[in-house]
Amino acid sequence: MEKRVFMKEIRLGTVGSDRTVQHILDKVKETPGIKLEAIYSKDAGKGHELAAAYGCNKVYTDMDWFLGDEEINTLYFAASAHPDYEQVKDVLLDGRNVILENSSCISPVQTKELLETAEESHLFLVMQYEGQDLVSLNANIECESA
């Protein structure tokens, strides 16, 4: 039996502030049901510039504080972020969806484990692996307009 998960909206937290993040956020602005909730950037200036451009009030330069923001239900890791296996697994175990632009730091065995973790938790995990999109929508996510 298929498990359905309903979210009023995707509340996105982005890790990184490069051009790819800007491209993604251009699409977020146009898409009903997705809201930019917070930005993490090592460079506070870049983070605040990005936040101002996309109407976001929260910028973090401390990853622990960023990950502690309970309003974020989906994390997007830009290619420049290079998240490791443990970090991604912790985010999934915390009950949040994950989008990885670059999963080159994660082995195929770890990828399988992350997909299983997402499936067991009824979350989605979207990964780009070796230039190919590997998408696992382990639950049907339907966003309702607020």
NORLINDA-V114266 format. One record per pair of residues at least 12 apart in sequence whose C-alpha atoms are under 7 Angstrom apart, sorted by the first residue. I is the first residue (numbers start at 0). J is the second residue. Records with the same first field share a line. If there is no record, write none. Layout:
I: J, J
This chain:
2: 138
3: 138, 139, 140
4: 138, 139, 140
5: 140, 141, 142
6: 141, 142, 143
7: 142, 143, 144, 145
8: 32, 33, 142, 143
9: 32, 33, 34, 72, 73
10: 33, 34, 35, 36, 70, 71, 72, 73
11: 34, 35, 36, 37, 71, 72, 73, 74, 75
12: 35, 36, 37, 38, 71, 73, 74, 75
13: 37, 38, 39, 74, 75, 76
14: 38, 39, 40, 75, 76, 77, 80
15: 39, 40, 76, 77, 79, 80
16: 40, 45, 46, 49
20: 77
31: 144
32: 142, 143, 144
35: 55
36: 55, 57, 71
37: 55, 57, 58
38: 50, 57, 58, 59
39: 58, 59, 60, 62, 65
40: 59, 60
41: 60
42: 60
43: 60
46: 58
72: 95, 96
73: 95, 96, 97
74: 96, 97, 98
75: 97, 98, 99
76: 98, 99, 100
77: 99, 100, 101
78: 100, 101
81: 101, 104
83: 104, 105
84: 105, 109
88: 113
91: 116, 117
94: 120
95: 122
96: 122, 123, 124
97: 123, 124, 125
98: 124, 125, 126
99: 125, 126, 127
100: 126, 127
101: 127, 128
102: 126, 127, 128
103: 128, 129
114: 135
117: 137
118: 137
121: 137, 138
122: 137, 138
123: 135, 136, 137, 138
124: 136
